[in-house]
């Protein structure tokens, strides 16, 4: 019989992934349900342990209580570009992925010929030297007010998940979608949290191994630039700040 810790960890994995016992059994190639495994009636087979590793990166040593690392490859998850695009002179160039192309990007991420149909350009600005950049069109309003739908972000490739910073925006390429988000890593959690700036979109957790690429947003291309300013709002803010200062001065005197 398996030890209690192993059974608990197996059950926790299923619950964390959000599967019923019947669904988990089907995914792992077990007959009917995982209930007997969870109760300790059926041995946890090598095939099941192997499927957990293959599909969900679950560390077998963790499962058997011999390691504290639940996932293999969590911090080593490679998010570097699957393809680096170059121009005719073999210099890195910047491919532009518009909203329509983004729909097919995750599936074609390793196909060099797919990239050739996309527009590309070179920016002779020092900030864009010595790194790999890609342009992505912003879709949707989840990053308002910083990014508006239809704008473009120019983003730099990063090597892996440990290099992300909480105060930057990132283009995150998952298995089936491309999105711009902030990335937060919670202490004592193997998940990472994708956060929208528009508060009407709730943050959500994902497993790092679901990420194919991460690009750090360094600048944006915007349109409809005009000369109007929110002077009224600015004035209001300045007045509020002055009011706060006056109140603080008053408190100090008292």
Beta strands, then each sheet from edge to edge (+ up, - down):
strand 1: 94-97
strand 2: 120-121
strand 3: 133-137
strand 4: 152-157
strand 5: 170-174
strand 6: 178-185
strand 7: 191-195
strand 8: 204-207
strand 9: 211-221
sheet 1: 2+ 1- 3- 4+ 9- 5+ 6- 7+ 8-
end
